[in-house]
Amino acid sequence: MKLQVKQAILLAAVVLAGCSSKEKLVLPPVNNIIDPDVVWEKSVGSGVEHYESSLSPIIVKDTVYAASREGLVVAFDLQSGKRKWQFDLRKPAGSSFWQGISDVWSGDNARISGGLSFGYDKLYFGTENGDVVALTTDGELVWRTEVKGEVLVRPAVGDGLVVVATGAGTLIALHPDTGEERWQFENEQPVLTLRGTSEPVIEGGGVIYGSGSGQLGVLIAERGYQAWEEAVGVPTGTTDLSRLADVDAKPIVRGGTVYSIAYNGALVALELRSGRQLWKRDYASFHNMAMDGDTLYLVDSEGRIYAIDSRSGTEKWSQFGLNKHSLTGPAVYKDYLVIGDKAGNLHWLNRETGDFVARQSMDSSGFYTDAVSDGTYLLVQSRNGELVLLQTP
């Protein structure tokens, strides 16, 4: 039976904790110099609860779309928070009333995961049960297709395709209007991997992906043929745990360059067309990164925060105040970098200096996924499904 690495990491953490002092982590003091306003708060089912699910909302024009693991997808008006519609994946079309009741009360059988994507006037998402689903922007089911394997990250949409990555390392391209399979690419996985998958990116006629074996690659979008694949993380050590080198963070593509980072690996900049390495630096993470202008922002595997010059890989600043605090990935919002933690705090940093400018205690269930911004608003979703829209002057 394949070992899930989250369990392995937890076991290792428990062993280490037992060998060291039981020192309680303390948050660094912060003098709040900004006071972000809460525009509205809403609830989306039960959220993801205690599951390691990267389910996250999106903002599309004047609408917020969010989902819960149990099967609800909800649309809210961006400015007012008024609910526009709700779709329940647990209620099959054409089922009887009592069958629908049975489906709803049978638990979290829908298992929506990874987050929502938008394109071709439709919403797309996947499930841990191996379903890929398309909805209209009015909440009507367009198609539902079954694929082999868990869909743990949001689909990539573009170039006439919807591409999903499964937990087994397979990339599957579907037609956005029908869900019909266009091609499939299988990527061999090592024995032990993180329970997570790199979200694919469609850019410039290619599908960029990360793998559990530490590789970053590009497929030709039209046919699914591999253009190139290069190592980002190189497995080292004598045990499966020490050899973890997953590329779980979503690649970032800017101006013909793709940026990627691996767990126990490195941060690299590669030429998109050829895979030629432009620079490589010793940072390691499984979190998604953020980018604005010529600066990359990352939270490493230990919870240390960095700003990196994307042109050279030179470090601009570092912030170690939240080390070991189980953070989300970073989100860029106006002049700030916003990061959540497992205790339900939102940490606001000055993007130019890395200094803390505010801390908000939001939801005790904690945050697992990155905040989302459209430039005007910042949107966060907690583990228990609380959705909060924030704004600063």
Disulfide bonds with the S-S distance in Angstrom:
none
